[in-house]
Amino acid sequence: MSRFLCAHWSVNDHEATRQAATFRRHVLASLPGWRCMFEAPGLTVFGPTPGLSADDMLLLENRSGLILGTVFPRPTSSDQRAMPRVTRFDHEASRGIVTSAGRRLVNEFWGSYLAILVDRERLSSRILRGPLSRIQCFHALYGELHLFFSHLDDYADLNLSALTVNWDCITAQAAFADYLGRETGINGVDSIEAGECVTVSRDGLFREFYWNPCTIAQQDSFTSFDAAATALKQSTDLSVQSWAKHFGRIVHTLSGGLDSSISVACARKVLPRPDIICLNYFTEHALGDERGFARAAAHDLDVELIEQEREQHVDFSIFENCARTAWPVLDFSGYGQYRKEVKFLKLHGANAMFNGELGDNLFESARFDTAGDFIWRHGIRRGFTQVAIDAAIRANVSIWKILRQAGIEGFRKASLSRWDNHQFTERTLGVKISDITLLRPSALESVRSSVGRFVHPWLQDIAGTPPAKYLMVYAIRMFNNHVPPFAEFGDAPVVSPFASQPLAEVCLRTPTFFNNRGTVNRAVARHAFARELPAAILTRLSKGTPEPWTREAVRGNQPFLKQFLLDGILVKKGILDPKRVEGALSNEPGASPAYLSNLIEQVYIEAWLRAWSTRCTGLAA
């Protein structure tokens, strides 16, 4: 993963120029092994050595900027084959990228990248984070300097100012268990979001989104099921194969579900058998044992499969080694497998860990608002009755309930202008947050009173976006802010090839009711890959879950969790309710209505606070 630190200042400001020179010396003295990677008037980019290799950095001609990460060319309409990554931008391409203020990158290329562009005429620079880029970018002010960086830990190591926790953000995350807007868990540090371009000049800082999934979802959608399936297959092949060819030798988790099987099938077309090792996690619990399906997929796709039982006695003390990220990272099962996966990759000489994450959301595996989506797009016309019947059968509810919900969802074209996280969570779960939360009532109320503050910029204006696509946009947003919470510098990357711009754009334009056709979930994806997967995978409708294993892991770590949470920072700050936490940790049936995932999320947040306790003022467990 690319690590960088970038400073911008106004060259016409003598004091800012003096501060920049001092800052340059300070960085090189404070961060051992770092050096200047790129310089232009009013701009310096630093990076570690080793850390930013030639493969991680593309210089534009005439030193008009650089691009960190991986960039692929967009295919032409007549040739959808996966193309090698871009290794050089010629004069014309470089000029086009700069003169378009970076828009050409978004429109004609894709990948996981961050571009730093220089406009010498206007004495300004631009920071563009690519759509669905795995490279994170954060911003802070230091005197007259605008600082941009990929890792908050590097910024903290500079000791430029006292760091303090953004308690409002932490409380909101504890309430809704997700990633919020631009604010991070540290005051004074904000995030540059995927698809966002930030222009810095003597006039200040200006933000603009070049890519927004809500805008994509508002574009003309596919009018035929077959056209959607063809586009889905082409974009999935393109996305997975491009990343597979880039990394060469990979380990790919294979649950035996549809999503991971599709991803392996695509990768296998461009990688020989020895270069794909599939890994299946299992437990002895029926819901956690998917080996039969994984074996069927591995046999049909001709890949090696290694089965690994989830560790029965997980030591939760691993949470004491949580990474210092920009905000708490929530990962339902990562604590039991991530570090083992790092060792597994090294053992087998693999360059990356692939998975089928985001497939559930892009292929829409659990949507029952398809009838409302039909009305929203077409009104009540021919075809609606069958869509409503399919939805009722899938949801196992009466047709009247589907029709009522369809009326509510279908005629909301002008009723919503901004996302409401609180309402969405309650509607999705079918319960009141106040009934299942582990927060104190006062903490929850403080979040409710400022709910508009914690809305992602993508979702600030959702007028005109099909309501059935809100969940997909929400999922893409969450995914973009996820990094492994136990990662260390130098670890091989975790790659979710479905999180790619070409595939996301196709899925955003696919009507939700296509994905529920014939009462089968992910119907478009099943149809698209019908000739490439075994029948056992194509007809499988059930889904495994690590929840029974997680429940046992929590039970086995109760003494640690009681001390960790009840004597922890969240309780001391009045955010968590100790009585509710005790109930969630009780073995008594019905002792707590809180979801198991909510408990695990609070553990991650507590772990994050403790990780920062030595770096932030006023923070101690």
C-alpha positions in Angstrom: 0.0 0.0 0.0 1.4 3.4 -1.0 2.5 5.6 1.9 2.9 9.3 1.4 2.9 12.7 3.0 2.3 15.8 0.9 2.7 19.5 1.8 1.2 22.4 -0.2 1.7 26.1 0.3 1.4 29.4 -1.5 4.8 30.3 -3.1 3.8 33.9 -3.1 3.6 33.9 0.7 7.1 34.3 2.2 6.0 33.1 5.7 4.4 30.0 4.1 7.6 29.3 2.1 9.7 29.6 5.3 7.4 27.2 7.1 7.6 24.8 4.2 11.4 24.7 4.3 11.3 24.1 8.1 8.7 21.4 7.6 10.8 19.7 5.0 13.8 19.4 7.4 11.5 18.3 10.2 10.0 15.4 8.1 13.3 14.1 7.0 14.6 14.2 10.6 11.4 12.7 12.2 10.6 9.9 9.8 13.7 7.7 9.3 14.1 6.3 5.8 11.8 8.9 4.2 12.8 11.1 1.4 11.4 13.7 -1.1 9.7 11.8 -3.9 8.5 14.8 -5.9 8.8 18.6 -5.8 7.2 21.4 -7.6 6.6 25.1 -6.8 4.5 25.1 -3.6 4.4 21.3 -3.4 6.6 18.6 -1.8 5.7 14.9 -1.7 7.5 12.6 0.8 7.6 8.8 1.0 9.5 6.0 2.7 12.3 4.1 1.1 11.6 1.3 0.5 7.9 1.9 0.4 7.1 3.7 -2.8 8.6 1.7 -5.6 8.5 2.4 -9.4 5.4 0.2 -9.5 3.7 2.4 -7.0 4.4 5.7 -8.6 3.7 7.1 -12.1 5.3 10.5 -12.9 3.5 12.6 -15.5 5.6 14.2 -18.1 7.1 17.7 -17.5 6.8 16.9 -13.8 3.2 18.0 -13.9 2.2 15.5 -11.2 2.4 12.0 -10.1 0.0 9.1 -9.5 0.4 6.7 -6.6 -1.1 3.2 -6.8 -2.4 1.2 -9.8 -4.1 2.5 -12.9 -5.7 0.4 -15.7 -7.0 1.7 -19.0 -10.7 1.6 -19.7 -11.6 -0.9 -22.4 -13.1 0.1 -25.6 -16.7 -0.8 -26.5 -15.4 -3.4 -29.0 -12.7 -4.9 -26.8 -13.6 -5.6 -23.1 -10.4 -7.7 -22.4 -8.4 -6.9 -19.2 -5.5 -4.7 -20.1 -2.1 -4.5 -18.2 -1.7 -1.7 -15.7 -0.5 1.6 -17.0 3.3 2.0 -16.6 3.8 5.3 -18.3 1.7 8.3 -19.4 3.0 10.0 -22.5 3.0 13.7 -23.2 -0.5 13.8 -24.6 -2.0 11.7 -21.8 -0.2 13.7 -19.1 -1.3 17.0 -20.6 -4.9 15.7 -20.9 -5.0 14.6 -17.3 -3.7 18.0 -16.0 -5.7 20.2 -18.3 -8.9 18.3 -17.4 -8.1 18.8 -13.7 -7.9 15.0 -13.3 -11.3 14.2 -14.8 -9.7 12.3 -17.7 -8.4 9.8 -15.1 -11.8 9.1 -13.8 -13.4 8.9 -17.3 -10.8 7.0 -19.2 -9.0 4.9 -16.6 -9.8 3.0 -13.4 -7.9 1.3 -10.6 -6.8 2.1 -7.1 -4.9 5.3 -7.2 -4.3 8.8 -5.8 -3.2 11.5 -8.1 -1.3 14.7 -7.2 -1.5 17.2 -10.0 0.3 20.5 -10.5 -1.1 23.6 -12.2 1.9 25.8 -12.6 0.0 28.6 -14.3 -2.5 29.0 -11.4 0.1 28.0 -8.7 -2.3 25.4 -7.4 -2.3 21.6 -6.9 -5.0 18.9 -6.9 -5.3 15.8 -4.8 -7.7 13.3 -6.5 -8.6 10.0 -4.8 -9.8 7.5 -7.4 -13.3 5.9 -7.3 -13.1 2.9 -4.9 -9.4 3.5 -4.3 -7.9 1.5 -1.5 -5.4 4.3 -0.9 -6.7 6.5 1.8 -6.0 10.2 2.1 -6.3 12.6 5.0 -5.9 16.3 5.4 -4.8 18.6 8.2 -3.6 22.2 8.5 -0.2 23.1 9.9 0.4 26.8 10.0 0.2 28.0 6.4 0.6 24.4 5.0 -2.0 22.1 3.8 -0.9 18.5 4.6 -2.2 15.4 2.9 -1.2 11.9 4.0 -2.1 8.3 3.7 -1.5 7.1 7.3 -2.5 9.0 10.4 0.3 7.2 12.3 2.9 8.9 10.1 1.3 12.3 10.7 1.3 11.6 14.5 5.0 10.7 14.4 5.8 14.3 13.3 4.5 15.6 16.7 3.3 18.8 15.1 0.6 19.4 17.7 -1.2 17.7 20.5 -3.7 15.2 19.2 -7.2 14.9 20.7 -10.0 12.5 20.2 -13.1 13.6 18.2 -15.6 12.3 20.8 -18.7 13.3 18.8 -17.4 11.1 15.9 -16.6 8.2 18.2 -20.0 8.4 19.9 -21.8 8.5 16.5 -19.8 5.5 15.3 -20.6 3.6 18.5 -24.3 4.4 17.9 -24.5 3.4 14.3 -21.6 1.0 14.0 -20.3 2.3 10.7 -18.0 4.9 9.0 -19.5 8.3 8.8 -18.6 11.5 6.9 -15.3 13.3 6.4 -14.6 13.6 10.1 -12.1 11.2 11.6 -11.6 10.0 15.1 -8.9 12.7 15.6 -9.8 16.4 15.8 -8.3 18.5 13.0 -8.0 15.7 10.6 -10.5 15.1 7.8 -10.8 12.5 5.0 -10.6 12.9 1.3 -13.3 10.5 0.0 -13.2 8.2 -3.0 -14.0 10.0 -6.2 -13.2 13.4 -4.6 -10.8 16.0 -5.9 -9.4 18.7 -3.6 -7.9 21.8 -5.2 -5.5 23.9 -3.1 -4.5 27.4 -4.1 -3.8 30.8 -2.6 -7.6 31.2 -2.4 -7.9 28.3 -0.1 -9.2 24.7 -0.4 -12.0 23.6 -2.7 -13.6 20.2 -2.8 -15.5 18.5 -5.7 -16.7 15.0 -6.4 -15.8 13.7 -9.9 -17.5 10.4 -9.1 -20.5 9.8 -6.9 -22.4 6.5 -6.9 -25.7 8.4 -6.4 -25.1 10.2 -9.7 -24.3 6.9 -11.4 -27.5 5.3 -10.1 -29.5 8.2 -11.6 -28.2 7.5 -15.1 -30.2 5.5 -17.7 -30.6 2.0 -16.3 -30.6 -1.3 -18.3 -33.9 -1.9 -19.9 -33.4 -5.7 -20.5 -32.3 -8.5 -18.2 -30.0 -10.0 -20.8 -28.3 -6.6 -21.4 -27.7 -6.2 -17.7 -26.3 -9.8 -17.4 -23.9 -9.2 -20.4 -22.6 -6.0 -19.0 -22.2 -7.6 -15.5 -20.2 -10.5 -16.9 -17.9 -8.2 -18.9 -17.3 -5.8 -16.1 -16.7 -8.6 -13.5 -14.3 -10.4 -15.8 -12.5 -7.1 -16.5 -12.2 -6.2 -12.8 -11.1 -9.5 -11.4 -8.8 -10.5 -14.2 -7.0 -7.1 -14.2 -6.2 -7.4 -10.5 -5.3 -11.1 -10.8 -2.9 -10.5 -13.6 -1.4 -7.5 -11.7 -0.6 -9.5 -8.6 0.3 -12.8 -10.4 0.2 -15.3 -7.5 -2.7 -15.0 -5.1 -4.5 -16.7 -2.3 -8.3 -16.4 -2.6 -10.8 -17.2 0.1 -13.4 -19.5 -1.2 -16.5 -20.0 1.0 -18.4 -21.9 -1.7 -20.9 -19.1 -2.0 -21.8 -17.5 -5.3 -19.6 -14.3 -4.9 -16.3 -15.9 -4.1 -16.9 -18.7 -6.7 -17.5 -16.1 -9.4 -14.3 -14.2 -8.4 -12.2 -17.4 -8.5 -13.7 -18.4 -11.9 -12.7 -15.0 -13.3 -9.2 -15.1 -11.9 -8.7 -18.7 -13.1 -9.1 -17.6 -16.7 -5.9 -15.5 -16.6 -3.8 -17.4 -13.9 -2.5 -20.9 -14.2 -3.5 -23.4 -11.6 -0.3 -23.1 -9.4 -0.9 -19.4 -9.0 -4.3 -19.6 -7.3 -4.6 -21.2 -3.9 -8.0 -21.2 -2.4 -8.6 -21.0 1.3 -11.8 -22.2 3.0 -12.6 -21.4 6.7 -14.9 -23.8 8.5 -16.3 -24.6 11.9 -18.0 -27.8 13.0 -21.2 -25.8 13.4 -23.6 -26.5 10.5 -23.9 -22.8 9.6 -20.1 -22.4 9.5 -19.3 -25.5 7.5 -19.4 -24.8 3.8 -16.7 -27.2 2.7 -19.0 -29.2 0.5 -19.8 -26.2 -1.7 -16.2 -25.0 -1.7 -15.0 -28.4 -2.8 -17.5 -28.5 -5.6 -16.4 -25.0 -6.8 -12.7 -25.9 -6.5 -13.1 -29.1 -8.4 -15.0 -27.5 -11.3 -12.7 -24.6 -11.5 -9.5 -26.7 -11.2 -7.9 -24.9 -8.3 -6.1 -26.0 -5.2 -8.3 -25.8 -2.0 -6.9 -25.7 1.5 -9.4 -26.1 4.3 -8.6 -24.4 7.6 -10.7 -24.7 10.7 -11.4 -21.5 12.5 -9.4 -21.4 15.8 -11.7 -22.7 18.5 -10.0 -20.7 21.3 -9.4 -17.2 20.1 -7.4 -15.0 22.4 -9.1 -11.6 22.4 -5.9 -10.0 23.8 -5.1 -9.4 20.1 -7.3 -6.3 20.5 -4.5 -4.8 22.5 -2.5 -4.6 19.3 -5.1 -2.8 17.2 -3.7 -0.5 14.5 -3.8 3.3 15.0 -6.1 4.1 12.1 -7.9 7.3 11.4 -11.1 5.9 13.0 -12.1 2.6 14.6 -12.2 -0.1 11.9 -14.9 -2.7 12.4 -14.3 -6.3 11.2 -16.6 -9.0 12.4 -14.1 -11.9 12.2 -10.7 -10.3 11.4 -9.4 -10.7 14.9 -9.4 -14.5 14.5 -7.7 -14.8 11.1 -5.9 -11.7 9.7 -2.5 -12.2 11.2 -2.7 -15.9 10.3 -3.5 -15.0 6.7 -0.4 -12.8 6.5 1.7 -15.8 7.5 -0.2 -18.1 5.1 0.5 -15.7 2.2 4.2 -15.7 3.0 4.3 -19.5 3.4 2.8 -19.9 -0.1 4.7 -17.1 -1.8 1.6 -15.2 -2.7 1.4 -11.5 -3.4 -2.1 -10.7 -2.3 -5.1 -12.1 -0.5 -8.3 -12.0 -2.7 -11.9 -12.3 -1.5 -15.4 -11.9 -2.8 -16.3 -9.0 -0.5 -18.9 -6.4 -1.7 -20.5 -9.1 -3.9 -23.6 -9.3 -1.7 -24.2 -5.6 -2.1 -23.4 -5.2 -5.7 -25.2 -8.3 -6.8 -28.0 -7.5 -4.3 -28.5 -10.7 -2.4 -31.0 -9.6 0.1 -33.4 -7.1 -1.4 -37.1 -7.2 -0.9 -38.0 -3.6 -2.1 -37.9 -4.7 -5.8 -41.6 -3.9 -6.3 -41.0 -0.4 -5.0 -38.0 0.0 -7.4 -40.2 -1.0 -10.3 -42.8 1.7 -9.4 -40.2 4.3 -8.8 -38.7 3.7 -12.3 -41.8 2.9 -14.4 -45.0 3.5 -12.4 -47.6 0.7 -12.3 -47.5 -0.9 -15.7 -47.2 -4.3 -17.3 -44.6 -6.4 -15.5 -45.3 -5.0 -12.0 -47.5 -7.8 -10.9 -44.9 -10.5 -11.5 -42.2 -8.4 -9.8 -44.5 -8.0 -6.7 -45.2 -11.8 -6.6 -41.5 -12.6 -6.9 -40.8 -10.2 -4.0 -43.5 -11.7 -1.8 -42.3 -15.3 -2.4 -38.7 -14.4 -1.7 -39.6 -12.5 1.5 -42.2 -15.1 2.5 -44.8 -12.4 3.2 -48.2 -11.6 1.8 -48.6 -9.9 -1.5 -50.5 -7.1 0.3 -47.5 -6.3 2.5 -45.3 -6.1 -0.6 -47.8 -3.8 -2.3 -48.1 -1.5 0.7 -44.3 -1.2 0.9 -44.0 -0.8 -2.8 -46.4 2.1 -2.7 -44.3 3.8 0.1 -41.0 3.2 -1.7 -42.2 3.7 -5.2 -43.6 7.2 -4.8 -40.7 8.7 -2.9 -39.1 10.5 -5.8 -39.3 13.9 -4.1 -39.7 12.9 -0.5 -36.1 12.4 0.5 -33.3 14.8 -0.1 -30.7 13.7 2.4 -29.8 10.3 4.0 -31.0 9.7 7.5 -28.8 7.1 9.1 -31.0 6.7 12.1 -34.1 6.0 10.2 -32.4 3.7 7.7 -30.9 1.6 10.5 -34.2 1.2 12.3 -36.1 0.4 9.0 -33.4 -2.2 8.0 -33.3 -3.9 11.4 -37.0 -3.6 12.1 -36.3 -2.5 15.6 -35.6 0.8 17.5 -32.0 1.6 18.1 -32.8 2.7 21.6 -33.9 -0.9 22.4 -30.8 -2.7 21.2 -28.0 -0.2 21.7 -25.3 -0.5 24.3 -25.0 3.2 24.6 -26.3 5.3 27.5 -29.5 7.2 26.5 -27.8 10.5 26.8 -25.0 9.5 24.4 -27.5 8.2 21.9 -29.6 11.3 22.1 -26.5 13.5 21.5 -26.0 11.7 18.2 -29.6 11.9 17.2 -29.6 15.7 17.8 -26.8 16.1 15.3 -27.5 13.3 12.9 -27.1 15.6 9.8 -23.5 16.2 10.7 -22.6 12.5 10.3 -23.8 12.0 6.8 -21.4 11.1 4.1 -21.0 13.7 1.3 -22.3 11.2 -1.3 -25.5 11.0 0.7 -26.0 14.7 1.5 -28.2 15.0 -1.7 -30.0 11.8 -2.7 -32.9 13.4 -4.6 -33.4 11.6 -7.8 -31.5 8.4 -6.6 -33.6 5.2 -6.8 -34.4 4.4 -3.1 -33.6 0.7 -3.8 -30.0 1.8 -4.5 -29.4 3.5 -1.2 -28.1 0.4 0.5 -25.6 -0.2 -2.4 -24.3 3.3 -2.1 -24.1 2.9 1.7 -22.1 -0.3 1.3 -19.7 1.2 -1.2 -19.1 4.1 1.1 -18.4 1.8 4.1 -16.1 -0.4 2.0 -14.0 2.5 0.9 -13.1 3.4 4.5 -12.2 -0.1 5.5 -8.6 -1.2 6.2 -7.6 -4.3 8.1 -7.6 -3.3 11.8 -4.6 -5.5 12.6 -2.5 -4.7 9.6 1.2 -3.8 9.8 3.3 -1.8 7.3 4.7 -4.3 4.8 1.8 -6.7 4.9 0.7 -8.1 1.5 -2.5 -6.3 0.4 -6.1 -7.6 0.9 -7.8 -7.2 -2.5 -11.5 -7.2 -3.1 -11.6 -7.2 -6.9 -15.4 -6.6 -7.0 -14.6 -3.1 -5.5 -13.7 -1.8 -8.9 -15.2 1.2 -10.8 -16.3 -0.7 -14.0 -18.3 -3.3 -12.0 -19.7 -0.8 -9.5 -21.1 1.4 -12.3 -22.8 -1.5 -14.0 -24.4 -2.6 -10.7 -25.6 0.9 -9.8 -27.4 1.1 -13.2 -29.0 -2.4 -12.9 -32.7 -2.2 -11.7 -33.0 -4.0 -8.4 -36.0 -6.1 -9.6 -33.7 -7.7 -12.2 -31.7 -9.2 -9.3 -34.8 -10.8 -7.8 -36.1 -12.3 -11.1 -37.8 -15.6 -10.6 -37.6 -15.3 -6.8 -33.9 -16.1 -6.9 -31.5 -13.6 -5.3 -28.6 -12.3 -7.4 -30.4 -13.5 -10.5 -28.4 -11.3 -12.9 -25.1 -12.6 -11.6 -26.3 -16.3 -11.6 -27.4 -15.9 -15.2 -24.2 -14.2 -16.3 -22.0 -17.0 -15.0 -24.4 -19.9 -15.5 -21.9 -21.6 -17.9 -18.9 -21.2 -15.6 -20.0 -22.5 -12.2 -21.2 -25.9 -11.0 -24.9 -26.4 -10.4 -24.3 -26.8 -6.7 -23.1 -23.1 -6.5 -25.7 -21.7 -9.0 -28.6 -23.2 -7.2 -27.4 -22.6 -3.7 -29.6 -20.0 -1.9 -28.4 -20.5 1.7 -25.5 -18.6 3.2 -22.9 -19.5 5.8 -22.0 -17.4 8.8 -19.2 -17.2 11.3 -21.7 -16.0 14.0 -21.8 -19.3 16.0 -18.0 -19.3 16.1 -18.0 -15.7 17.1 -20.5 -16.4 19.9 -18.3 -19.1 21.3 -15.2 -16.8 21.0 -17.0 -14.2 23.0 -18.1 -16.7 25.6 -14.5 -18.0 25.9 -13.2 -14.5 26.4 -15.8 -13.2 28.9 -13.3 -12.4 31.7 -11.1 -10.3 29.3 -14.1 -8.6 27.7 -15.7 -7.6 31.1 -12.4 -6.0 32.1 -11.8 -4.5 28.7 -15.2 -2.9 28.3 -16.5 -2.3 31.8 -13.2 -0.7 33.0 -12.6 0.9 29.6 -12.6 4.3 28.1 -16.1 4.2 26.5 -17.7 3.5 29.9 -15.6 6.1 31.7 -16.6 8.7 29.1 -20.2 8.0 29.6 -20.8 6.5 26.1 -21.4 2.9 26.9 -24.0 1.8 29.5 -22.2 -0.7 31.8 -25.5 -2.4 32.7 -26.3 -3.0 29.0 -22.7 -4.2 28.4 -23.0 -6.7 31.3 -26.3 -8.0 29.9 -24.7 -8.5 26.5 -21.9 -10.5 28.1 -24.2 -12.6 30.1 -24.8 -16.3 29.3 -28.4 -16.0 30.4 -30.9 -16.4 27.5 -32.7 -13.1 26.8 -30.4 -11.1 29.1 -29.8 -8.5 26.3 -31.5 -7.6 23.1 -28.2 -6.3 21.7 -26.9 -7.9 18.6 -23.6 -9.8 18.9 -22.1 -7.7 16.1 -22.8 -4.6 18.1 -20.8 -5.9 21.0 -17.9 -6.8 18.8 -18.0 -3.3 17.3 -17.7 -1.7 20.7 -14.7 -3.9 21.4 -13.0 -2.5 18.2 -13.8 1.1 19.2 -12.4 0.5 22.7 -9.3 -1.1 21.2 -8.8 1.9 18.9 -9.1 4.3 21.8 -6.5 2.4 23.8 -4.2 2.2 20.8 -4.2 6.0 20.6 -4.1 6.5 24.4 -0.3 7.1 24.3 -0.5 9.6 21.5 -3.7 11.6 22.4 -4.0 14.0 25.3 -6.7 13.4 27.9 -7.1 9.8 27.0 -6.3 7.0 29.3 -7.9 3.6 30.1 
